[in-house]
Amino acid sequence: MNNLHLEKIRLVNFRNFKELEADFSKGLNVFFGDNAQGKTNLLEAIYFLCNLRPMRTSKEQHLIFFDETKAYLKGVFSTSSGPIDREIWLNTGEKKKVRECGVEKKRFSELFWQIHAVFFSPDDLSLVKGKPAERRRFLDLVISRLKPQYGRYLAEYNRALFQRNILLKQLRHDRTLVSALEVWDEQLSELGAAILRARMAFLEKLYPWVKKYYLYFSRDERQLEVKYENSSFSADVLPDSFREAFSLALRKSLPQDLKSGFTQVGPHRDDLQFLLGGRDLRYFGSQGEQRTLCLSIKFAERRMFFEVTGISPILLLDDALSELDINRRKWILEEEEVWQVFVTTSDLSAIPEDVLKKASVFRIKAGVLGWWS
């Protein structure tokens, strides 16, 4: 297995860190401290360096230290191809700049693709109980990392969808433009079918891992099902017929589309359904069941990335151990010693003593990081 780990990090004006430099071990790293001291902020910095998107906000400007206009992050990663350094500059009112090994990168596809992190927090339940867009985004982000071509399909699909929706609004006033729909419907059918095939193939491989982890974490032996809710056609349509079925769905929904001004069917309207013992966990699951499912999905994501690429993603666990008994805590932290894990906690006793002895432990207080002994 090709081991990926973050060797060093440097932050300037990121969240509540004015300046920080640290070296990490390739195994377990523990961030210890009281609440609101910066533990989660440091996890977010690692996630941002790996995945180049914020973890808890949609606006990158919110990552900059209060009353400052610029921020800087640098991570040095150990990879199968040798050390990779990645730098990010944030500047108020401007797009972020990313440089890797001294060369500025304009596109995500130009970056070293093996660098990836998986984050979990007990408070982050949007993947299970949030809006359908949250679950679609999860699928799209992970599949795009594993299959770059998928990201291009998605971008082209969204452009075609945007143009079709503009045309639908124009048709309210000029029905002679209806023939122009054929061009966009053809593009949407081809691209949408490719997206659907990729999503369903991914879900077919992800599901057994979600099921395995959920059973282990919960000891609940009721049947867990993860289903893809297709807005365009029934589940019995074979992948080879997706394009024709989607094209037919677009034609059937045209009256409704013209009325609303939006395309009502397609991958942009789909969702995931989680059933436990026949109950929909999105609506009828307890908070504990939803948290356990979210944790299971994140562990399955990490495992899927490894199964497909041979690369072990960095695992970020934000105060997640309190949800589990001591045996499961130990299993998570010792499952594979070559997997780099970062854990936050306000109580070191939450980590099994024999595991803690082998970990690198840091104390965080008011945005200052130091070794704990």
C-alpha positions in Angstrom: 0.0 0.0 0.0 1.2 3.5 -0.8 1.2 5.5 2.4 0.1 9.1 2.3 0.7 11.4 5.3 1.1 15.0 6.1 4.6 15.6 7.4 4.5 19.3 8.2 2.1 22.2 8.2 2.5 26.0 8.4 -0.4 28.4 8.9 -0.5 32.2 8.9 -3.7 34.1 9.7 -5.9 31.0 9.3 -9.0 30.9 11.5 -7.7 31.6 15.1 -4.1 30.8 14.3 -1.9 33.9 13.8 1.0 31.6 13.0 1.6 27.9 13.5 4.2 25.4 12.4 4.2 21.7 13.3 5.5 18.3 12.3 3.2 15.3 12.5 3.7 11.5 12.9 2.6 9.2 10.1 0.3 7.3 12.5 -2.1 8.8 15.2 -2.0 12.5 16.0 -4.1 13.8 18.8 -5.2 17.5 19.3 -6.1 18.0 22.9 -7.6 21.0 24.6 -10.7 22.8 25.9 -13.5 23.8 23.5 -13.2 26.8 21.3 -9.3 26.8 21.4 -8.7 25.8 17.7 -8.8 22.0 17.5 -11.4 21.8 14.8 -9.8 24.8 13.0 -6.5 22.8 12.7 -8.4 19.8 11.2 -10.1 22.2 8.8 -6.6 23.5 7.7 -5.5 20.0 7.0 -8.8 19.2 5.1 -8.4 22.5 3.1 -4.8 21.6 2.1 -5.9 18.2 1.0 -9.2 18.8 -0.7 -9.0 22.5 -1.5 -12.4 23.3 -0.3 -13.6 24.6 3.1 -15.0 22.1 5.6 -17.6 24.2 7.5 -18.3 27.3 5.3 -19.0 28.0 1.6 -17.0 31.2 1.7 -13.2 30.8 1.8 -12.9 34.4 3.1 -14.3 33.2 6.4 -11.1 31.2 6.9 -9.0 34.3 7.2 -8.1 35.5 10.8 -10.5 38.2 12.1 -9.5 41.7 10.9 -6.8 40.4 8.5 -7.0 40.4 4.7 -4.7 37.5 3.8 -4.0 34.0 4.9 -1.4 31.4 4.0 -1.3 27.6 4.3 1.5 25.2 3.5 1.6 21.4 3.8 4.4 19.0 3.1 3.1 15.5 2.2 4.9 12.2 1.9 3.6 10.3 -1.1 4.5 7.3 -3.2 6.2 9.8 -5.6 8.2 11.5 -2.9 7.5 14.7 -0.9 4.9 17.1 -2.3 4.6 20.6 -0.9 1.3 22.4 -1.5 0.7 26.1 -0.7 -2.5 28.1 -0.6 -2.9 31.9 -0.5 -6.2 33.5 0.5 -6.7 37.2 -0.2 -10.0 39.1 0.6 -11.9 39.8 -2.7 -9.7 37.5 -4.8 -9.7 33.8 -5.8 -7.4 31.5 -3.9 -4.0 30.8 -5.4 -2.6 27.3 -5.2 1.0 26.3 -5.8 2.4 22.8 -5.8 6.2 22.1 -5.7 6.8 25.7 -6.6 4.5 25.8 -9.6 1.1 27.6 -9.6 -1.8 25.4 -10.5 -4.9 26.8 -12.3 -7.0 23.7 -12.3 -7.7 21.0 -9.8 -6.9 18.4 -12.4 -3.3 19.7 -12.5 -2.7 18.9 -8.8 -1.2 15.7 -7.4 -4.4 13.6 -7.2 -3.3 11.2 -4.4 -3.7 13.8 -1.7 -7.1 13.3 -0.1 -8.6 13.6 3.4 -11.9 12.2 4.9 -13.5 14.3 7.7 -16.1 13.2 10.3 -17.8 15.1 13.1 -20.7 13.9 15.2 -22.4 17.3 14.6 -22.1 17.0 10.8 -25.3 15.1 10.0 -26.2 16.9 6.7 -25.0 13.9 4.7 -27.9 11.9 6.2 -30.6 14.3 7.3 -29.8 17.3 5.1 -31.1 18.3 1.7 -30.7 16.0 -1.3 -28.1 18.4 -2.7 -25.8 17.4 0.2 -25.9 13.8 -0.7 -25.5 14.5 -4.4 -22.5 16.7 -3.6 -20.9 13.8 -1.6 -21.3 11.4 -4.5 -20.0 13.9 -7.1 -17.0 15.0 -5.1 -15.8 11.4 -4.3 -16.4 10.0 -7.7 -14.6 13.0 -9.3 -11.6 12.3 -7.2 -11.6 8.7 -8.3 -12.6 9.3 -11.9 -11.5 12.7 -13.3 -13.6 12.2 -16.4 -16.7 12.2 -14.2 -16.0 15.8 -13.2 -15.9 16.9 -16.8 -19.2 15.1 -17.5 -20.7 16.9 -14.5 -19.5 20.3 -15.6 -20.8 19.8 -19.2 -24.1 18.5 -17.9 -24.6 21.6 -15.7 -23.8 23.9 -18.6 -26.3 22.2 -20.8 -28.9 22.2 -18.0 -28.4 25.9 -17.5 -29.0 26.6 -21.2 -32.0 24.4 -21.3 -33.5 26.2 -18.3 -33.0 29.6 -20.0 -34.7 28.2 -23.1 -37.6 26.9 -21.1 -38.3 30.4 -19.8 -38.0 31.9 -23.3 -40.5 29.4 -24.6 -43.2 31.0 -22.4 -43.1 33.9 -24.7 -42.0 32.3 -28.0 -43.1 28.7 -28.7 -41.3 28.8 -32.1 -38.1 28.1 -30.2 -39.3 24.6 -29.1 -37.2 22.8 -31.8 -34.0 24.2 -30.1 -34.8 22.0 -27.1 -33.7 18.9 -29.1 -30.1 20.0 -29.0 -30.0 20.4 -25.2 -32.1 17.3 -24.6 -29.7 15.2 -26.6 -26.7 16.6 -24.6 -28.4 16.1 -21.3 -29.4 12.5 -22.2 -25.9 11.5 -23.1 -24.2 13.3 -20.2 -26.9 12.4 -17.7 -26.7 8.7 -18.6 -22.9 8.8 -18.1 -23.4 10.5 -14.7 -26.0 8.0 -13.6 -24.0 5.0 -14.6 -21.0 6.3 -12.7 -23.0 7.1 -9.6 -24.7 3.7 -9.5 -21.5 1.8 -10.1 -19.9 3.7 -7.3 -22.8 3.1 -4.9 -22.8 -0.6 -5.7 -19.2 -0.8 -4.5 -19.7 1.6 -1.6 -22.8 0.0 -0.1 -21.2 -3.3 1.2 -18.6 -1.2 3.1 -21.3 1.1 4.6 -23.3 -1.9 5.7 -20.2 -3.6 7.2 -19.1 -0.5 9.2 -22.7 0.3 10.4 -23.1 -3.2 11.8 -19.7 -3.0 13.5 -20.3 0.5 15.0 -23.9 -0.1 16.1 -24.2 -3.9 16.6 -27.7 -3.3 15.0 -28.4 -6.4 12.9 -31.4 -4.9 11.2 -31.1 -4.7 7.4 -29.4 -1.5 6.2 -30.2 -0.5 2.7 -28.8 2.4 0.6 -30.8 3.1 -2.5 -30.4 5.5 -5.3 -33.6 7.6 -5.9 -33.7 8.2 -9.7 -36.0 11.1 -10.7 -36.0 10.1 -14.4 -36.9 6.4 -14.7 -37.5 3.2 -12.7 -34.9 1.1 -11.1 -35.4 -1.8 -13.5 -33.9 0.1 -16.5 -30.5 -1.4 -17.5 -27.4 0.9 -17.7 -27.2 0.4 -21.5 -30.7 1.9 -21.8 -30.1 4.9 -19.5 -29.7 7.4 -22.4 -33.0 6.4 -24.1 -34.9 6.3 -20.8 -33.6 9.7 -19.8 -34.5 11.2 -23.2 -38.0 9.8 -22.8 -38.3 11.2 -19.3 -37.3 14.7 -20.6 -40.0 14.6 -23.3 -42.7 13.5 -20.7 -41.8 16.2 -18.3 -41.8 19.0 -20.8 -45.2 20.4 -20.0 -44.2 20.6 -16.3 -40.8 22.0 -17.2 -42.4 24.7 -19.3 -44.8 25.6 -16.5 -42.0 25.8 -13.9 -39.2 27.1 -16.1 -36.9 24.4 -14.8 -35.9 20.9 -15.8 -37.7 18.6 -13.3 -35.9 15.3 -14.1 -32.2 14.3 -14.2 -29.2 13.6 -12.0 -29.5 17.1 -10.5 -32.8 16.1 -8.9 -31.8 12.6 -7.6 -31.2 11.5 -4.0 -30.0 8.7 -1.8 -32.3 6.8 0.5 -31.2 5.1 3.7 -33.4 2.4 5.2 -32.8 0.5 8.5 -35.3 -2.3 9.0 -37.5 -0.6 6.4 -37.5 2.8 8.1 -36.2 5.8 6.3 -33.3 7.1 8.5 -33.5 10.5 7.0 -36.8 11.1 8.6 -37.4 8.4 11.2 -33.9 7.6 12.5 -32.7 8.7 15.9 -29.8 11.1 16.1 -27.6 8.3 17.2 -28.5 6.1 14.2 -28.0 9.1 11.9 -24.6 9.8 13.4 -23.5 6.2 13.2 -24.6 6.0 9.5 -22.7 9.2 8.7 -19.6 7.7 10.4 -20.0 4.5 8.5 -20.3 6.4 5.1 -17.1 8.3 5.8 -15.2 5.1 6.7 -16.6 3.5 3.6 -15.4 6.5 1.5 -12.0 6.1 3.0 -12.0 2.4 2.2 -13.3 2.9 -1.3 -10.5 5.3 -2.1 -8.0 2.8 -0.9 -9.6 -0.1 -2.8 -9.6 1.8 -6.1 -6.3 3.7 -5.9 -4.1 1.8 -3.3 -3.7 5.2 -1.5 -4.7 5.5 2.1 -6.5 8.9 2.7 -5.8 11.0 5.8 -8.6 10.5 8.4 -9.8 13.5 10.4 -12.0 12.7 13.4 -13.5 15.7 15.2 -14.5 14.7 18.8 -15.9 11.5 17.3 -14.7 9.0 19.9 -17.3 10.0 22.5 -19.9 8.3 20.3 -18.3 4.9 20.6 -17.4 2.3 23.3 -13.8 1.7 24.2 -13.4 -1.3 22.0 -14.5 0.5 18.9 -12.3 3.5 19.7 -9.4 1.2 19.9 -10.3 -0.5 16.7 -10.7 2.8 14.8 -7.3 4.1 16.0 -5.4 0.9 15.5 -7.2 -0.5 12.4 -4.2 0.1 10.2 -1.1 1.7 11.7 0.0 3.0 8.3 -3.1 5.1 8.0 -2.5 8.6 9.3 -5.3 9.8 11.6 -5.9 13.1 13.3 -8.2 13.1 16.3 -9.5 16.0 18.5 -10.6 15.5 22.1 -11.1 17.6 25.2 -10.7 14.4 27.3 -7.6 12.3 26.8 -9.2 9.4 28.8 -11.4 8.9 25.7 -8.4 7.4 24.0 -7.3 3.9 25.2 -4.1 4.2 27.2 -2.1 1.7 25.1 -3.1 3.6 22.0 -2.3 7.0 23.5 1.3 5.8 24.3 2.0 5.4 20.6 0.4 8.6 19.5 1.8 12.1 19.0 -0.2 14.3 21.3 -0.5 18.1 20.9 -2.2 20.6 23.2 -4.0 23.5 21.7 -4.8 26.6 23.7 -6.0 29.9 22.3 -4.7 29.2 18.8 -1.2 28.0 20.1 -0.1 24.4 19.4 2.4 22.7 21.7 3.5 19.2 22.6 1.7 17.4 25.4 3.7 15.3 27.8 
